[in-house]
């Protein structure tokens, strides 16, 4: 199946590694093609509608505005998804910047302020960590 045409730039392929169901929501652990494991918090209805089960092929989706960046791993943080990578490109505008980050198995794009780019020293070749809350990670069938 081909990658769906979406405005969401960040689409990483993976496989469902586990599902923990709650009353209304579920956490779905996804092993990405690069080997990292991320967690998405989605509704039980979405789990059923997509027919998700362990082993299902999925795309983990995140809007660029929902990806924060850090200069390194951040311990003691509630954000479950921390994906280390290398900055490949930085485009700075009047107020905002776009940062592309190569991670194992793919690439992520983050929209951050130009001040954040300067303060974190983000430039091509720099190390950075993408931070994505589990509630901001969506899933689609691959």
Secondary structure, DSSP 8 states (H G I E B T S, - for coil): ------S--EEEEEEEEEEEE-SSEEEEEEEETTS-EEEEEEEHHHHHHHT--TT-EEEEEE-GGG-EEESS--SS-S--EEEEEEEEEEEE-SSEEEEEEEETTEEEEEEEEHHHHHHHT--TT-EEEEEE-GGG-EEEE-
